[in-house]
Amino acid sequence: MNLFVLTPEEKRVVAFIMLMILLGVAVKEYRRRHPVAPISAEMHKHPSMRKLPPLPSATTSPSARPKRARKPRKKASVPDVPEQEAPDSAPSAADSGPPH
C-alpha cells in the first residue's frame, strides 16, 4: 500500500532535506566532541605573534581607539581626446527621423 505517492522531484527534495538534517547532527556531534579552545592572551606573547595588534579589552570603547588617517586616492588620469567634427554632408542621427 502506497501511503505517499511522490513524484521523482519530490523524492529528491525529501532526500535532500533528510541528508541536511543528518549532516547537521553529524556536525553538531563533531563540534561537541572536538571543542575549540578560545585564543588566550598568552598566545600574543609568543614571538611569532608579536606582529599582531593587542587584543581589545572589554573596557576600551571603539571611539577611544586612535583612528588611522586615510591615504588620499590617486585619481585616474584620462587623456584629453579632442572631439572630431562630423562632415557637413553626413546627416546626423537627430536629423534622420522615421520614414513616413
N, C-alpha and C positions, 0 to 999 in steps of 0.2 A: 504494500500500500504506500503510495507516494503522498506523504504529508505535505511536502513543499515541492512545488513544480517551479523550477528556476530556469531561466534562460542561461546560456553559457556566459554571457556578460555578468549576470547577477551572481553566478557561481564564482567568477573571478573576483568580484568585489567582496564577497563573503570570505573567500580565501585570503585576500589581501588584508582585510580587517583582522582576521584571526592571526595572521602572520605578524602584524604590527603589535597586537596585544602580547603575543608570545615574545617578540623581540623586546618590548618594554619591560616585561617581567624579568627577562634574562639580564638586561642592563641594570635594572634595579638590584637584583641579587648580586651581580658582579660588583657594583659600587658598594653594596653593604659589606661584602667580604674583602674588598680591597680599598679601604679608605685612604684618601689623600691627606697627608699631613699639611697643615697650613704653613706658609712661609714665615719663618721666625726672624727676629731681629738679629740673631746670631749669624744667620746666613749672610747678612750685609757686612759682617766683619771679615768675611773670607777675602783674601787678597784678590781673587778673580772677580769679586762682586763690588769692589770699591769704585768702579766706574758708574754704578747706578746711583741715582739720587736717593736721599734718605727717605724712609717710609714716612708718609704724612701721619701726624699724630691726630688723635681724636679732638684735641683742644685747638688745633690750628684750623682756622676758618679759611675757606678759599679766597676770601678778599684780603686776608692778611699775608698771603704769599706774594712775593715780588713777581711782577709781570714782566715778561720778556718783550723787548722792543721788536717791532716787526721790521723786516727788511723791506725797503721800497721795491716795488715791482719794476722790472725792466719793461718799458713799453716797446712793443714790436714796431720796428721801423718799416713803413710801407713806402716804397719809392714812388715819387710823383710821376704819374703817367699822363702825358698831355692827351687831351681828348682829340680824337680825329673828327674832322668835319666830313659830313656826308656830301657827295657831289650833288649839285643842284638838279641834275636831270633825273636822279633816282627818287621815286616817291617814298615818303616816309610811311611808317605803319599807321600813324594817326590820320594821314590824308586818305588812305585807302579804306573805304567802307565796304559793307557787304553789297554784292551786286543786286541790282533791282530787277 
